[in-house]
Amino acid sequence: MLVTCNVCMHHCKLENGQIGRCHARKNEQDKIMSINYGKLTSLALDPIEKKPLARFYPKSFILSVGSFGCNLRCPFCQNFGISMATEKDVSTKFVAPRQLAEQALELTKHGNIGVAFTYNEPLVGYEYVIDTAKILQELGLKTVVVTNGSVTEEIAGKVLPYIDAVNIDLKGFTDKYYEKLGGDLATVKKFIKLAASQCHVELTTLIIPGENDTKEEMLALATWIAQVDKEIPLHVSRFFPSYNMVNTEPTPIAQIYALTNVAKKKLLYVYTGNC
């Protein structure tokens, strides 16, 4: 039977046994299931600033975990080895929610405050995020999600009550650019608004030369963020060649600072990244 996945804007229609474009969800006996549940590809204790989160428990650490799969196709992806991968492409280790939460608790002696779901797109496997977050809450620990924000309001409504902080990639501010990436700007804007009403939010915009790097676009982006909440921190991040853009020059540092100054006209907290 053909079943529609409700996780993101793609609404993949999947036959029995078929896997969605995110590589992480599958029609199993007429039910859409997460196939990356608890299957970790990456695990590291990171500074919270690396997520990046500048105004959420600064100078602390967080246990960062990734799986595989993503519902966008950004040609500049820094983590393409897992985000663009299928299950067959990567080596994984199953870690149950309770096991992960207890590992995070053990690491509190090293300054750890919880778990960050990151590296690939965590919300294509939102069930694991929720199940782990519930246990983390019981243990007095924090849950952070680093996401592209490209999920439906239904899924956002399920996940956000359990999340303490998110960093959302606002990749640009035109429909045309998001279409290039296989995404939808309106979906991300809705997610940002919902998240801002429920938890700590910071945003990251990676500046790609010739794509989203004009002062006009940055002004429009920052103006919209300010309408949501001018205290939302924005990270203006420098691009380095990666994945399908290895022949593109890095973003000029001067341009990052110029765009940061534009954003500061509208927002209270603007940070540079990768400089």
Buried (B, 14 or more C-beta within 10 A) or exposed (E): EEBEBEBBBBEBEBEEEBBBBBBBBBBBEEEBEBBBBBBBBBBBBBBBBBBBBBBBBEEBBBBBBBBBBBBBBBBBBBBBBBBBBEBEEBEBEEBBBEEBBEBBBEBBEEBBBBBBBBBBBBBBBBBBBBBBBBBBBEEEBBBBBBBBBBBBEEBBEBBBEBBBBBBBBBBBBBEEBBEBBBBBBEBBBBBBBBBBEBBBBBBBBBBBBEBBBBEEBBBBBBBBBBEBBEEBBBBBBBBBEBBBBEEBEEBEEEBBEBBBEBBBEBBEBBBBBBE
